[in-house]
Each structure stands twice: as C-alpha cells, then as structure tokens.
Amino acid sequence: MPSSHTSFVVSLTAMVAIREGLDSILFAIAFVFSYIVIYDAMFIRTNIGYNGKVLNELIREIPGIKKENYPTLRERVGHKPMEVLVGGVMGMLLTAIFILILEAYNIGQLKTGLSGLVFFMPSLIFFPHSS
C-alpha cells in the first residue's frame, strides 16, 4: 500500500514550493521535514519490524516460558521503497490535479490562506492513515 505519510509530506512540500518559492526558508523546512518522514517510513519502522520478528522468534524458542504472557509483535512495519515512491508520486499528482481544478473554476488563488489547506487534502482522502 502506498505510504500515506510520504504522500502528505510531498504534497505539503510541493505546495510550499509553489506558494513560497524554492529559495524560501519555509521550503527548506518542509523539505527537511519530508526527508525525515520518508526516512522514518522506509528505514526506522522497517527496523522496528525486524526487531519484532527477532523477539517473536526468541519467545517461541525459549523453553519453559509462558507464551501467552507475551503479545505477538507485528513483523511488517514500515514501507518498502516502491511503496514510498508511489506515495510520493501520488501526493505530487493529486496536488497538481487539485491546483488545476481550483484554478479552472477560480475557486481559490494560490496566495490565499484557506485555499492552501485544500491542497493538502488529496493525500488524506485517497490514502487514509496506514502503517
């Protein structure tokens, strides 16, 4: 399943780039924030899943331990690189589509405050929170 977190932060970063420009401090902050979220989705949570797998194996192998006292940990945590890539592409595409729709119908200008919030909604609508 595509990474909803990646989709959201890519959408956020794209809108900041469009509204504030690539040379703004706000874009730099959004870019670093996106990097942290994407790194977390691909590497940190994947390692948490690996640790869960090892702990589950240890609980199964230790003789004389009451297995019902220990919960079975999730072994599939995080995203594969392709899932993160698809989430990022979808965040960018959906943001571009929303921009075109809003500009075609003159619903909002890019410099107004509320219309900017609408641009972040595509990733939340199409990719509700997934882990």
C-alpha positions in Angstrom: 0.0 0.0 0.0 1.4 3.4 -0.9 2.8 5.5 2.0 0.2 8.0 3.1 2.8 9.8 5.2 5.0 10.3 2.2 2.0 11.4 0.1 1.1 14.0 2.6 4.6 15.5 3.1 5.3 15.5 -0.6 2.0 17.4 -1.2 2.9 19.8 1.6 6.4 20.4 0.2 5.0 20.9 -3.3 2.5 23.5 -2.1 5.1 25.3 -0.1 7.4 25.4 -3.2 4.6 26.7 -5.3 3.4 29.3 -2.8 6.7 30.5 -1.3 9.3 29.5 -3.9 12.2 27.1 -3.9 14.5 29.7 -2.3 12.4 30.3 0.8 13.2 29.2 4.3 9.8 27.6 4.6 10.5 25.4 1.7 13.8 24.3 3.3 12.0 23.4 6.5 9.3 21.5 4.5 11.9 19.7 2.5 13.8 18.6 5.7 10.6 17.6 7.3 9.7 15.5 4.2 13.1 13.8 4.3 12.7 12.9 8.0 9.2 11.4 7.4 10.3 9.4 4.3 13.4 8.1 6.1 11.2 7.1 9.1 8.8 5.3 6.8 11.5 3.3 4.9 14.2 2.6 7.5 13.3 3.2 11.1 9.9 1.5 11.1 11.3 -1.3 9.0 13.9 -2.0 11.7 11.2 -2.0 14.3 9.5 -4.8 12.3 12.8 -6.7 12.2 13.2 -6.3 15.9 9.6 -7.6 16.4 10.4 -10.6 14.2 13.5 -11.4 16.3 11.7 -11.0 19.6 8.8 -13.3 18.4 11.4 -16.0 17.5 13.1 -15.6 20.9 9.7 -16.1 22.7 9.0 -19.2 20.7 12.4 -20.7 21.2 12.9 -20.1 25.0 11.9 -23.3 26.8 9.6 -23.0 29.8 8.3 -19.5 29.0 4.6 -18.8 29.1 4.0 -17.6 25.6 0.5 -16.2 26.4 2.2 -13.6 28.7 3.9 -12.0 25.7 2.0 -10.4 22.8 2.9 -11.4 19.2 4.6 -8.3 17.8 4.0 -7.1 14.3 6.7 -8.1 11.9 5.6 -5.9 8.9 6.1 -2.3 10.0 7.2 0.5 7.7 7.2 0.7 3.9 9.2 -0.8 1.0 11.0 1.8 -1.2 8.4 1.2 -4.0 5.5 2.0 -1.6 7.2 5.2 -0.6 7.9 6.1 -4.2 4.3 5.5 -5.2 3.1 7.6 -2.2 5.3 10.5 -3.2 4.2 10.4 -6.9 0.6 10.2 -5.8 1.0 13.1 -3.5 2.5 15.2 -6.2 0.0 14.2 -8.9 -3.0 14.7 -6.6 -1.7 18.1 -5.6 -1.2 19.1 -9.2 -4.8 17.9 -10.1 -6.3 19.9 -7.2 -4.4 23.0 -8.3 -5.7 22.7 -11.9 -9.2 22.2 -10.7 -9.2 25.1 -8.3 -7.6 27.4 -10.9 -10.0 26.2 -13.7 -13.0 27.1 -11.6 -11.4 30.2 -9.9 -12.2 28.7 -6.5 -9.1 30.0 -4.8 -5.9 31.8 -5.5 -2.6 30.4 -4.5 -1.8 33.3 -2.3 -4.9 33.0 -0.1 -4.6 31.2 3.2 -7.6 28.8 3.1 -7.1 27.6 -0.4 -3.7 26.3 0.5 -5.2 24.0 3.1 -7.4 22.4 0.4 -4.3 21.3 -1.5 -3.2 19.0 1.3 -6.4 17.1 1.4 -5.9 14.8 -1.6 -3.4 12.6 0.2 -5.6 12.3 3.2 -8.7 11.4 1.1 -7.1 8.8 -1.1 -4.6 7.4 1.4 -6.0 7.4 4.9 -3.5 6.6 7.7 -1.7 3.3 7.0 1.2 1.8 8.9 
